Amino acid sequence: MSQTVTSARSQLTTIVGDRSLDVADLDVIQLERLVATDPVETAKLLKAAESQGFFYVAFNDDLSAKIAGYLQNSYKNCHEFFCKPLDEKMKAFRDGVDNGYKKAGIESFEIPRDEQNSFTLPAPFAADAAPTLDFLNICDGITRVVLRSLSESLGPNELSVLENAHRPDGHSDSGLKFVSGPTKAFIANVPDTTHTDGGSVTLLWCEKWASQMQTKETKEWLWIDPKPGCVLVNVANYLQRESGDRLHSPVHKVSQPVDGEEDRYFVSYFLRPNH
């Protein structure tokens, strides 16, 4: 149970369990307004990408309902897959690439965008191949709308460079990733996962309080609200580099606010530049 109030600073305070959390007050960007190149929304997106690098993207009712259905199915499939014995999960392991099954601190399974029509999905994802791949392509479309808007706002030179580096018919390591991030009995035992994202644009869904970001100016750690009906989006390293550090790839980590073990599943999409 949580309760949110506005603090005196440009952030929020939320009660989770018996703990008060400082929460990032992130902008919500409307996808359909970006598609329509609404100048107010595109300016809002650029400001968010330049300042903290994290923001939410919200959708119209039809797309929101469709994504909500895909997410619930994904969480169910994640639970069934990650609860399998290790030798079963290792059948989906692929050597020398980022996709497939991985176990390095946390467990993950990633479906590569480029191989979606030939990639062998393990059970239970195989039984839901059509909706899973439809969800993958919806995610790819969302990231490309964000990328296009930011590229246009940066100017014609950046637009040309970034569009050419993310051609839909080019080869890349973009993919839909499912992650199992179980909590620990005690917060003190949670490993440090501080990082920035490689690639260009990241989408992240999680139903639980599980992510923290470091502010650009003060380096303060703030929690990120798992806001229903939205997807959390962040700028990644490639965009920061290609924009001459104008766009910000934020430092963030997976964490937990209170003691107690429970299953937590993340669904993410990584838009990465062409090879």
C-alpha positions in Angstrom: 0.0 0.0 0.0 1.4 3.4 -0.9 0.3 7.0 -0.5 1.7 9.9 -2.5 2.0 13.6 -1.6 3.8 16.4 -3.3 7.0 17.5 -1.4 8.4 21.0 -1.3 11.0 20.0 -3.8 10.4 19.0 -7.4 9.7 15.4 -6.4 7.1 13.4 -4.6 7.1 11.5 -1.3 5.4 8.1 -1.2 4.8 5.7 1.7 5.5 2.1 0.8 5.1 -0.3 3.7 6.5 1.6 6.7 9.0 3.6 4.7 8.8 7.1 3.2 10.3 7.2 -0.3 11.5 10.2 -2.3 10.1 9.7 -5.8 11.1 11.3 -9.1 8.4 13.7 -10.5 8.7 12.6 -14.1 6.9 14.0 -17.1 4.1 12.0 -18.9 4.3 12.2 -22.7 1.3 11.4 -24.8 2.3 9.1 -27.7 -0.5 10.1 -30.1 0.6 13.8 -29.7 4.2 12.8 -30.6 2.8 11.0 -33.7 0.9 14.1 -34.6 4.1 16.2 -34.1 2.3 18.4 -31.5 4.9 21.2 -30.8 4.0 21.4 -27.1 4.4 17.7 -26.6 7.7 17.5 -28.7 9.1 20.3 -26.6 8.1 18.6 -23.4 9.8 15.4 -24.6 13.0 17.2 -25.5 13.2 18.9 -22.1 12.6 15.6 -20.3 15.3 13.9 -22.4 17.8 16.7 -21.8 17.2 17.1 -18.0 16.7 13.7 -16.3 16.6 11.4 -19.3 13.7 9.5 -17.8 10.0 10.1 -18.6 6.7 8.2 -19.0 4.9 7.6 -22.3 1.1 7.2 -22.1 -1.2 5.8 -24.8 -4.7 6.2 -26.1 -7.4 3.9 -24.6 -7.3 1.2 -27.3 -3.5 0.8 -27.3 -3.4 1.1 -23.5 -5.8 -1.8 -23.2 -4.0 -3.9 -25.7 -0.6 -3.4 -24.0 -2.2 -4.1 -20.6 -3.4 -7.5 -21.9 0.0 -8.3 -23.4 1.8 -7.3 -20.2 -0.4 -9.6 -17.9 0.3 -12.4 -20.3 4.0 -11.6 -20.3 4.2 -11.6 -16.5 2.4 -15.0 -16.4 4.8 -16.4 -18.9 7.8 -15.0 -17.1 6.7 -16.7 -13.8 6.2 -20.0 -15.5 9.5 -19.8 -17.5 11.8 -18.5 -14.7 10.4 -21.1 -12.3 11.6 -23.9 -14.5 14.7 -26.0 -13.6 18.0 -24.4 -14.8 18.7 -27.2 -17.2 15.3 -26.5 -18.9 16.0 -22.8 -19.1 19.5 -23.4 -20.5 18.0 -24.9 -23.6 17.2 -21.3 -24.6 20.8 -20.1 -23.9 22.7 -18.7 -26.9 26.4 -18.2 -26.8 28.1 -15.1 -28.0 25.0 -12.9 -28.2 22.9 -10.9 -25.8 19.6 -12.5 -26.6 18.2 -15.8 -25.5 18.4 -17.0 -21.9 21.0 -15.5 -19.6 21.8 -15.9 -15.9 24.4 -13.3 -14.7 23.3 -12.1 -11.3 19.7 -11.9 -12.6 17.9 -14.1 -15.1 16.7 -12.8 -18.4 15.3 -14.0 -21.7 15.4 -11.7 -24.8 13.8 -12.1 -28.2 15.8 -10.4 -31.0 13.7 -8.1 -33.2 15.7 -9.1 -36.3 15.1 -12.8 -35.8 11.5 -12.7 -34.6 10.2 -14.8 -37.4 12.9 -17.5 -37.1 13.7 -17.4 -33.4 12.7 -20.6 -31.5 10.6 -19.5 -28.5 10.7 -21.8 -25.4 7.6 -22.8 -23.5 5.4 -21.0 -22.4 6.3 -18.1 -24.7 5.9 -20.4 -27.7 2.2 -20.9 -27.0 1.7 -17.2 -27.2 4.1 -16.5 -30.1 1.7 -14.2 -32.0 0.7 -11.8 -29.2 4.3 -11.8 -27.9 5.7 -10.8 -31.3 2.9 -8.3 -31.8 3.9 -6.8 -28.5 7.6 -6.7 -29.6 6.7 -4.7 -32.7 4.4 -2.3 -30.8 7.4 -1.6 -28.5 9.7 -1.1 -31.5 7.2 1.4 -32.9 7.0 3.3 -29.6 10.7 3.7 -29.4 10.9 4.9 -33.0 8.3 7.5 -32.4 10.3 8.8 -29.4 13.6 8.6 -31.5 12.0 10.5 -34.4 10.7 13.3 -32.3 13.9 13.8 -30.4 15.9 13.7 -33.7 13.7 16.3 -35.3 14.0 18.5 -32.2 17.8 18.3 -32.2 18.1 19.6 -35.8 18.5 18.3 -39.4 22.1 17.1 -39.0 21.2 14.9 -35.9 18.0 13.8 -37.6 19.9 12.5 -40.6 22.5 10.7 -38.5 20.1 9.1 -36.0 17.6 8.1 -38.6 20.3 6.5 -40.7 21.6 4.7 -37.7 18.2 3.1 -36.9 16.9 2.0 -40.2 14.1 -0.5 -39.7 15.5 -2.6 -42.6 19.0 -2.6 -41.0 20.5 -5.2 -38.6 20.6 -4.3 -34.9 20.6 -6.0 -31.5 17.2 -4.5 -30.6 15.0 -6.8 -28.7 12.2 -7.5 -26.2 13.6 -8.7 -22.8 12.0 -10.4 -19.9 13.8 -10.2 -16.5 13.3 -12.0 -13.2 14.4 -9.7 -10.4 13.4 -11.5 -7.1 13.7 -9.4 -3.9 15.8 -10.3 -1.0 14.8 -11.0 2.6 16.7 -7.9 3.7 17.4 -4.7 1.8 21.0 -4.8 2.9 21.5 -8.0 0.8 20.4 -6.4 -2.5 23.3 -6.3 -4.9 24.4 -3.0 -6.5 23.2 -2.9 -10.1 24.1 0.8 -10.8 24.4 1.3 -14.6 23.5 3.3 -17.6 21.9 1.6 -20.7 23.7 0.9 -23.9 21.7 1.5 -27.1 19.4 4.4 -27.8 16.0 4.2 -26.2 14.8 1.8 -23.4 11.2 0.9 -22.4 10.5 -0.7 -19.0 7.4 -2.1 -17.4 7.3 -3.5 -13.8 4.3 -3.7 -11.5 6.4 -3.4 -8.3 8.5 -0.6 -6.8 11.8 -1.7 -8.2 13.8 1.1 -9.8 15.8 4.1 -8.7 17.4 6.9 -10.7 20.2 9.3 -9.9 19.3 13.0 -10.7 21.5 14.7 -13.2 22.3 17.8 -11.1 22.5 16.7 -7.5 23.2 13.0 -8.0 20.5 12.3 -5.5 18.8 8.8 -5.7 15.1 8.9 -6.2 12.6 6.1 -6.6 10.6 5.7 -9.8 6.9 5.1 -9.6 5.6 2.0 -11.4 2.9 4.2 -12.8 -0.1 2.2 -14.2 -1.1 2.8 -17.8 2.3 4.1 -18.8 5.7 2.8 -19.8 8.9 4.2 -18.3 11.3 5.4 -21.0 14.9 6.4 -20.8 17.5 7.8 -23.1 20.5 5.5 -23.5 24.2 5.9 -24.1 24.2 6.1 -27.9 21.8 9.0 -28.0 23.7 10.9 -25.3 27.0 10.4 -27.3 25.5 11.2 -30.7 23.8 14.4 -29.4 27.0 15.7 -28.0 25.8 15.1 -24.4 22.7 17.2 -25.0 20.5 14.3 -24.2 21.0 12.6 -20.9 21.5 8.8 -20.4 20.6 8.5 -16.7 22.4 6.4 -14.0 19.9 4.0 -12.5 19.6 0.7 -10.7 17.2 -2.1 -9.6 16.4 -2.0 -5.9 13.7 -2.7 -3.4 12.1 -0.3 -0.8 11.3 -2.8 2.0 12.4 -6.1 3.3 10.7 -9.3 2.2 11.0 -11.7 -0.7 8.6 -11.7 -3.6 8.7 -12.3 -7.4 9.3 -9.3 -9.6 9.3 -9.4 -13.3 10.4 -6.7 -15.7 9.4 -6.4 -19.4 11.6 -4.1 -21.4 12.4 -3.2 -25.0 15.8 -2.0 -26.1 16.1 0.0 -29.3 19.7 -0.3 -30.4 21.5 1.2 -33.4 22.2 -0.7 -36.6 25.5 -2.7 -36.7 
